[in-house]
Amino acid sequence: MPVSTAYHARQEDEVYFYSEPLLFLGIDRLMKRVLNALLFSFLLSLLCSTLNAASFRYGLDVLDDDACAFLEGSRVGLITNKAGISSAGESNYRLFLRHGVDLRFLMAPEHGFNVDVAAGATVRDSRTSGSLKVYSLYGSSKKPDRNLLNTIDILIFDLQDIGTRCYTYISTMFYAMEAAEDAGIRFMVLDRPNPIAPVPADGFQLDPDCRSFVGIVPVPFIHAMTVGELALWMKKHFFSSLRLDVIRMKGYDRHLFADELHGFRFISPSPNIGSVETALVYPATVFLEATNISEGRGTDQPFRQFGAVFIDSGALKRALDDFRLPGVRFTAVSFRPSASKYKGLACSGVRLDVTDRMVFEPFRTGVAVLVALHTLYPGLLDLESHGEFFDKLAGTPLLRRMLLTGCSLEEILAASRLQVHEFEEANPQRFIYP
C-alpha cells in the first residue's frame, strides 16, 4: 500500500497512520481513526501475549525438550506429588519413564503424593498406579533415607511451593539437600513459578530458637523466591559441597502472578490451597492456625475466611475496615466447618476478597487481623495455649510478644521491615530471573 506525504486512505475500516493535524479531520472520521488505533494497540498486545504464552516453560519442560538427556545413564529418585506436571499436563514421573529415565522411586512430602492427607497427619509409603514405590518424607522421618540414596546417582526435587516460609515444601527441600550432600550424590531442582512472586519480601526473619519444620530456612516470612532460587541460596549458605543443578524456567516473569503466565497450570499442591488467590491470602491468615479462630478449614473457602462461635462478624468487619488496608475487602460471613476447629458448629467471621493484587499486602493484612482480634477478644483469641506453635509459624516470639503488649499495627510492621531490609542488603543477588 503506497504511502503519501500526508496520509493515504483506501477504506474507512483500515488501520491508518496520519501526519495530518487533527484540526483538519472531521469529528466522525477522527473517532473512527481513534477506534482503529485502539484496535491496533489491542491486537498488538494480544500478539505479544501469544508470543509470551509460547515462551513460558517449567523447568520440567526444559528437561523434556532435551528428552531428559541430562539424566541419561543416571539412577534417579524424584521428590514430587501430583502437582508436578508439565505445561502439557503430563506427570513428571511419567514423562521421565517415557524418555527411558532409570527412575528408581518417588518421595512425597506433607499431604502425600496424591495431596489428600490432612495437614500435620502422617504420610505413609505408597505406590503409584504403575507400581512405582513412593516413600514418605512426612512420617517417622522427614529426611530421605541414606540407604535409599545409596541406590541412586541424582535426587530430583519438583514440588510447587507457594511463596511463604511456613509452607513445608521448602523445609523438605532443605532436608533433601542436606541428605544428598551427605550421600555424595547430585541434587537437581526443576524450577517452578512462585505463585505470588510480585509480592515483595515481607514479615519477620527466622529466629534460630524458633527453627522447626514450619520454618527451617532463614528467609523472610514471605520470601519472593522460586524453589530454584531458594536452592541456590541454601547451597551458598549451608551446603557448599553439594553438587546442585537448577533447571531454570524459560519465559518466566517474576513480576507476574503465576496464573498470569500463559501456559501455567495450577494443580492444588495441598488440600486447602485451591488457587493462586488462596496462596495469596494464605500468609495473611495462616497465623490463625495457632489461635482459637478457625482459618476456614473444613469449608469451601479455607484461608479466605475465618471466624469462631464467639465472634460478632459486624464488629470484626468494622474493626478491619478502620485499618483501610490496600487491595482487600472484608465481608461479614457465617459458616459451619465440616472438619478441624468448631466442626459442625455455626461460626461468624469475615471473608477476605482481594480487590487489587498489586497493592494487597498479605503480611500487613495478617497482622491487622491479629491486632483486631486481640483488641476485640483478648482472652478468647488465645495466643498462649499454642504460643510455641504460633512463634514457629511467625519464625519469632517477637510478633506474639508485640501483640500481647498492645503494640500497634505500624509498630509491628516497622520491626519486621528492619529485618527484611537487613536480609535484602545481605542478599542482593538472590534472584536468577528478571
Wavefront OBJ file of the C-alpha trace (Angstrom):
o trace
v 0.000 0.000 0.000
v 1.721 3.277 -1.118
v 2.252 5.986 1.479
v 1.729 9.700 0.628
v 3.460 12.629 2.315
v 0.357 13.365 4.397
v -1.757 10.249 4.511
v -3.124 7.512 2.341
v -6.600 6.052 2.775
v -8.388 3.359 0.858
v -11.227 2.141 3.055
v -12.633 3.570 6.252
v -12.220 0.320 8.206
v -8.451 0.027 7.656
v -5.760 0.892 10.192
v -4.203 4.237 9.340
v -1.125 6.249 10.228
v -1.528 10.007 9.938
v 0.748 13.020 9.833
v -2.092 15.459 9.146
v -3.058 17.787 12.049
v -6.197 16.586 13.850
v -7.699 20.071 13.369
v -8.418 19.299 9.716
v -10.223 15.994 10.360
v -13.964 15.757 10.822
v -15.198 14.518 14.202
v -16.700 11.295 12.764
v -13.552 10.480 10.830
v -11.426 11.298 13.871
v -13.415 8.950 16.098
v -13.090 6.133 13.568
v -9.375 6.607 13.408
v -9.084 6.667 17.200
v -11.042 3.420 17.379
v -8.815 1.899 14.701
v -5.723 2.933 16.638
v -7.126 1.361 19.812
v -7.926 -1.817 17.902
v -4.391 -1.930 16.544
v -2.994 -1.492 20.061
v -5.217 -4.298 21.366
v -4.195 -6.688 18.584
v -0.530 -5.888 19.174
v -0.952 -6.599 22.885
v -2.725 -9.871 22.073
v 0.110 -10.872 19.755
v 2.681 -10.171 22.485
v 0.664 -12.264 24.939
v 0.553 -15.120 22.445
v 4.314 -14.947 21.992
v 4.777 -14.984 25.780
v 2.435 -17.965 26.020
v 4.635 -19.933 23.673
v 7.821 -18.987 25.531
v 6.948 -19.923 29.137
v 8.314 -23.330 30.128
v 8.610 -25.057 33.508
v 11.974 -26.492 34.462
v 10.385 -29.886 33.778
v 9.507 -28.766 30.232
v 13.089 -27.653 29.628
v 14.279 -31.118 30.635
v 11.607 -32.655 28.396
v 12.658 -30.529 25.415
v 16.052 -32.244 25.529
v 14.496 -35.714 26.023
v 15.957 -35.787 29.563
v 19.431 -36.206 28.085
v 20.949 -34.758 31.257
v 19.699 -37.837 33.139
v 20.985 -40.430 30.691
v 22.919 -43.175 32.441
v 21.911 -41.986 35.925
v 19.835 -43.737 38.555
v 17.207 -41.258 39.662
v 14.988 -40.583 42.674
v 12.218 -37.947 42.489
v 10.606 -35.839 45.242
v 7.197 -34.758 43.996
v 3.424 -35.004 44.231
v 0.570 -34.917 41.742
v 1.045 -31.173 41.175
v 4.359 -31.957 39.458
v 3.136 -31.747 35.873
v 4.432 -30.327 32.606
v 2.805 -27.479 30.710
v 1.067 -30.178 28.673
v -0.373 -31.708 31.853
v 1.849 -34.799 31.883
v 3.013 -36.089 35.271
v 6.751 -35.645 35.786
v 7.419 -39.287 36.629
v 5.514 -40.489 33.551
v 7.468 -38.036 31.435
v 10.708 -39.458 32.848
v 9.649 -43.017 32.103
v 8.589 -42.047 28.573
v 12.146 -40.845 27.941
v 13.655 -44.025 29.372
v 14.979 -42.435 32.581
v 16.112 -45.010 35.163
v 13.646 -43.809 37.810
v 14.074 -45.955 40.920
v 11.498 -44.422 43.288
v 9.451 -41.366 44.251
v 9.353 -39.488 47.550
v 6.350 -37.493 48.765
v 6.178 -34.534 51.193
v 3.457 -33.488 53.632
v -0.044 -34.256 52.262
v 1.287 -37.271 50.335
v 1.759 -37.954 46.653
v -1.976 -37.649 45.918
v -2.298 -34.438 48.004
v -5.133 -35.935 50.042
v -3.607 -36.205 53.528
v -4.625 -33.580 56.092
v -2.122 -31.019 57.351
v 0.127 -32.472 60.035
v -1.118 -36.044 59.504
v 1.415 -38.829 58.937
v 2.026 -39.752 55.315
v 2.586 -43.448 54.691
v 4.634 -45.130 51.975
v 2.564 -45.997 48.916
v 2.742 -46.867 45.239
v 1.671 -45.152 42.050
v -0.843 -46.800 39.742
v 2.150 -48.039 37.782
v 3.566 -49.720 40.924
v 6.412 -47.247 41.376
v 7.256 -47.064 45.079
v 6.538 -43.741 46.841
v 8.458 -43.214 50.079
v 7.126 -40.790 52.665
v 9.087 -37.704 53.718
v 6.453 -36.846 56.306
v 6.376 -39.892 58.537
v 8.814 -41.241 61.092
v 11.492 -39.176 59.341
v 11.377 -36.057 57.189
v 14.808 -36.635 55.706
v 15.498 -39.026 52.794
v 16.865 -42.357 53.980
v 20.606 -42.783 53.385
v 20.167 -46.408 52.299
v 17.790 -45.298 49.528
v 20.107 -42.526 48.417
v 22.929 -45.034 48.110
v 20.948 -46.680 45.286
v 20.762 -43.544 43.087
v 23.071 -41.021 41.443
v 20.802 -37.989 41.460
v 17.877 -36.840 43.607
v 15.414 -34.509 41.860
v 13.085 -32.042 43.559
v 9.947 -30.994 41.668
v 7.361 -29.500 44.038
v 5.129 -26.437 43.731
v 5.839 -24.012 46.567
v 3.515 -21.080 47.372
v 5.950 -18.386 48.488
v 5.524 -18.467 52.284
v 8.236 -19.755 54.642
v 5.946 -21.858 56.861
v 4.685 -23.875 53.871
v 6.670 -27.045 54.479
v 7.872 -27.948 50.990
v 10.973 -25.742 51.242
v 11.780 -27.450 54.544
v 11.500 -30.769 52.695
v 13.944 -29.404 50.115
v 16.352 -28.273 52.858
v 16.478 -31.769 54.390
v 16.779 -33.381 50.954
v 19.720 -31.157 50.027
v 21.380 -31.974 53.329
v 20.864 -35.714 52.751
v 22.143 -35.529 49.160
v 25.282 -33.709 50.265
v 25.905 -36.289 52.997
v 25.414 -39.143 50.494
v 27.655 -37.525 47.880
v 25.019 -37.553 45.135
v 23.793 -34.804 42.813
v 20.708 -32.754 43.643
v 18.550 -31.242 40.931
v 15.711 -28.725 41.216
v 13.177 -28.438 38.405
v 12.126 -24.853 38.925
v 8.519 -23.693 39.100
v 6.934 -20.241 39.492
v 6.474 -18.646 42.860
v 2.681 -18.100 42.570
v 2.823 -14.806 44.483
v 6.216 -13.577 43.216
v 5.148 -9.925 42.715
v 4.569 -9.632 46.482
v 7.877 -8.323 47.864
v 9.674 -9.973 50.768
v 7.845 -9.239 53.999
v 7.451 -10.424 57.570
v 9.892 -11.387 60.285
v 13.134 -13.245 59.713
v 13.560 -16.683 61.269
v 14.871 -16.630 64.827
v 17.218 -19.643 65.302
v 15.380 -20.502 68.541
v 12.131 -20.922 66.551
v 13.595 -23.180 63.868
v 11.219 -26.032 63.031
v 9.715 -27.852 60.064
v 7.324 -24.911 59.529
v 10.312 -22.595 59.435
v 13.732 -24.026 58.731
v 15.133 -21.669 56.085
v 16.225 -18.251 57.441
v 14.423 -16.059 54.925
v 11.600 -13.529 55.444
v 8.117 -14.923 56.085
v 7.135 -14.021 52.508
v 10.355 -14.754 50.627
v 9.538 -13.780 46.981
v 11.828 -16.502 45.546
v 11.274 -19.610 43.433
v 12.374 -23.007 44.735
v 15.319 -22.875 42.337
v 16.440 -19.527 43.730
v 15.984 -20.826 47.269
v 18.060 -23.914 46.470
v 20.923 -21.801 45.113
v 20.720 -19.541 48.162
v 20.750 -22.556 50.516
v 23.730 -24.102 48.743
v 25.654 -20.865 49.224
v 24.852 -20.608 52.926
v 24.543 -24.229 54.076
v 25.614 -26.835 51.503
v 28.753 -25.574 49.819
v 29.944 -29.033 48.741
v 26.578 -30.140 47.311
v 26.575 -30.768 43.553
v 23.473 -28.774 42.647
v 21.756 -28.320 39.306
v 18.832 -25.943 38.887
v 16.874 -26.401 35.662
v 15.598 -22.901 35.088
v 12.252 -21.983 33.599
v 12.061 -20.226 30.250
v 9.960 -17.127 29.733
v 9.320 -16.652 33.448
v 8.500 -13.121 34.606
v 8.744 -12.610 38.356
v 6.532 -9.530 38.053
v 3.542 -11.714 37.148
v 1.411 -13.872 39.390
v 1.585 -17.493 38.290
v -1.912 -17.598 36.823
v -0.955 -14.634 34.632
v 1.736 -16.761 32.962
v 0.179 -18.215 29.840
v 0.824 -21.942 29.969
v 0.942 -22.201 33.772
v -1.337 -24.932 35.129
v -2.460 -24.682 38.723
v -2.843 -28.057 40.443
v -3.517 -27.821 44.182
v -0.179 -28.527 45.901
v -2.008 -29.228 49.182
v -5.678 -29.894 50.082
v -6.545 -26.339 51.170
v -4.608 -24.330 48.571
v -7.026 -24.474 45.666
v -5.940 -21.424 43.675
v -3.330 -18.707 43.315
v -5.786 -16.413 45.102
v -5.732 -18.719 48.138
v -1.923 -18.815 48.023
v -2.003 -15.013 48.073
v -4.150 -14.736 51.217
v -2.531 -17.731 52.962
v 0.234 -15.634 54.608
v -2.474 -13.293 55.918
v -4.489 -15.971 57.731
v -2.141 -18.896 58.418
v -1.200 -17.495 61.854
v -4.767 -18.262 62.953
v -3.854 -21.963 62.928
v -2.201 -21.360 66.319
v -5.166 -19.486 67.819
v -8.735 -20.154 68.883
v -10.004 -18.882 65.495
v -10.997 -21.129 62.586
v -8.931 -20.349 59.494
v -11.693 -21.780 57.329
v -10.531 -25.390 57.151
v -13.476 -27.666 56.577
v -15.254 -25.012 54.472
v -15.242 -24.166 50.767
v -13.080 -21.095 51.476
v -10.075 -22.253 53.543
v -7.730 -19.380 54.462
v -10.046 -16.960 52.637
v -12.483 -16.735 55.530
v -12.078 -17.053 59.287
v -14.232 -16.900 62.369
v -15.371 -18.535 65.590
v -18.507 -19.262 67.594
v -17.965 -16.149 69.751
v -17.257 -13.570 67.030
v -19.544 -10.680 66.122
v -18.880 -10.527 62.385
v -20.155 -6.970 62.052
v -17.886 -5.660 64.799
v -14.890 -7.500 63.359
v -15.570 -6.176 59.861
v -15.774 -2.607 61.158
v -12.506 -3.005 63.060
v -10.738 -4.316 59.960
v -12.251 -1.639 57.713
v -10.818 1.000 60.042
v -7.294 -0.055 59.051
v -8.018 0.934 55.421
v -5.900 -1.937 54.160
v -4.940 -1.709 50.477
v -6.290 -4.137 47.876
v -8.660 -6.097 50.109
v -12.345 -6.047 51.022
v -13.872 -7.692 54.100
v -17.346 -9.217 54.101
v -19.244 -10.494 57.141
v -19.953 -14.221 56.779
v -21.158 -17.240 58.684
v -20.047 -20.828 58.110
v -20.145 -24.280 59.670
v -16.857 -26.208 59.329
v -17.114 -29.884 58.410
v -13.655 -30.546 59.889
v -10.970 -29.006 62.103
v -11.861 -26.288 64.664
v -15.548 -25.879 65.545
v -16.523 -28.882 63.447
v -20.270 -28.836 62.947
v -20.751 -25.559 64.838
v -22.064 -22.276 63.457
v -19.291 -19.678 63.248
v -19.356 -15.992 62.395
v -16.456 -14.090 60.913
v -15.264 -12.368 57.745
v -14.142 -13.289 54.249
v -11.152 -11.664 52.529
v -11.607 -10.704 48.883
v -8.521 -9.350 47.152
v -9.613 -6.412 45.020
v -6.188 -5.403 43.702
v -3.343 -7.908 43.785
v -0.668 -5.358 43.024
v -1.297 -3.304 46.163
v -2.518 -6.059 48.503
v -0.085 -6.692 51.377
v -0.653 -10.146 52.895
v 1.602 -9.693 55.919
v 0.187 -6.253 56.767
v -3.309 -7.712 56.443
v -2.437 -10.712 58.623
v -1.046 -8.537 61.405
v -4.098 -6.246 61.190
v -6.355 -9.297 61.600
v -4.439 -10.338 64.720
v -4.473 -6.822 66.183
v -8.233 -6.523 65.588
v -8.963 -9.931 67.118
v -6.752 -9.252 70.133
v -8.453 -5.890 70.677
v -11.972 -7.323 70.428
v -11.371 -10.715 72.067
v -8.116 -10.587 74.053
v -8.879 -13.690 76.124
v -10.779 -15.710 73.534
v -8.199 -15.287 70.749
v -5.820 -17.277 72.967
v -2.257 -16.542 71.956
v -0.939 -18.501 74.932
v -2.172 -22.117 74.713
v -0.377 -22.729 71.416
v 2.159 -19.950 71.786
v 5.117 -22.126 70.849
v 3.438 -23.165 67.596
v 2.475 -19.546 66.853
v 6.099 -18.500 67.308
v 7.244 -21.261 64.953
v 4.794 -20.116 62.275
v 5.879 -16.499 62.701
v 9.520 -17.559 62.967
v 9.978 -15.443 66.075
v 8.465 -14.818 69.527
v 8.563 -11.072 68.772
v 5.261 -10.912 66.856
v 3.266 -12.571 69.634
v 5.039 -10.524 72.294
v 4.208 -7.265 70.497
v 0.558 -8.305 70.088
v 0.214 -9.188 73.764
v 1.746 -5.878 74.884
v -0.638 -3.859 72.734
v 1.718 -2.660 70.020
v 0.059 -1.034 67.033
v -0.030 -2.383 63.503
v 2.534 0.158 62.316
v 4.906 -0.593 65.206
v 4.864 -4.299 64.381
v 5.375 -3.664 60.662
v 8.270 -1.302 61.357
v 10.030 -4.004 63.388
v 9.594 -6.591 60.652
v 10.743 -4.231 57.890
v 14.055 -3.690 59.606
v 14.693 -7.425 59.378
v 13.595 -7.633 55.730
v 15.885 -4.722 54.869
v 18.829 -6.459 56.518
v 18.119 -9.648 54.557
v 17.828 -7.822 51.241
v 21.013 -5.846 51.863
v 22.898 -9.042 52.671
v 21.499 -10.961 49.670
v 21.301 -8.635 46.648
v 21.902 -11.434 44.124
v 19.321 -13.933 45.347
v 17.213 -13.773 42.159
v 18.035 -15.543 38.898
v 15.082 -14.227 36.878
v 14.461 -10.627 35.754
l 1 2 3 4 5 6 7 8 9 10 11 12 13 14 15 16 17 18 19 20 21 22 23 24 25 26 27 28 29 30 31 32 33 34 35 36 37 38 39 40 41 42 43 44 45 46 47 48 49 50 51 52 53 54 55 56 57 58 59 60 61 62 63 64 65 66 67 68 69 70 71 72 73 74 75 76 77 78 79 80 81 82 83 84 85 86 87 88 89 90 91 92 93 94 95 96 97 98 99 100 101 102 103 104 105 106 107 108 109 110 111 112 113 114 115 116 117 118 119 120 121 122 123 124 125 126 127 128 129 130 131 132 133 134 135 136 137 138 139 140 141 142 143 144 145 146 147 148 149 150 151 152 153 154 155 156 157 158 159 160 161 162 163 164 165 166 167 168 169 170 171 172 173 174 175 176 177 178 179 180 181 182 183 184 185 186 187 188 189 190 191 192 193 194 195 196 197 198 199 200 201 202 203 204 205 206 207 208 209 210 211 212 213 214 215 216 217 218 219 220 221 222 223 224 225 226 227 228 229 230 231 232 233 234 235 236 237 238 239 240 241 242 243 244 245 246 247 248 249 250 251 252 253 254 255 256 257 258 259 260 261 262 263 264 265 266 267 268 269 270 271 272 273 274 275 276 277 278 279 280 281 282 283 284 285 286 287 288 289 290 291 292 293 294 295 296 297 298 299 300 301 302 303 304 305 306 307 308 309 310 311 312 313 314 315 316 317 318 319 320 321 322 323 324 325 326 327 328 329 330 331 332 333 334 335 336 337 338 339 340 341 342 343 344 345 346 347 348 349 350 351 352 353 354 355 356 357 358 359 360 361 362 363 364 365 366 367 368 369 370 371 372 373 374 375 376 377 378 379 380 381 382 383 384 385 386 387 388 389 390 391 392 393 394 395 396 397 398 399 400 401 402 403 404 405 406 407 408 409 410 411 412 413 414 415 416 417 418 419 420 421 422 423 424 425 426 427 428 429 430 431 432 433 434
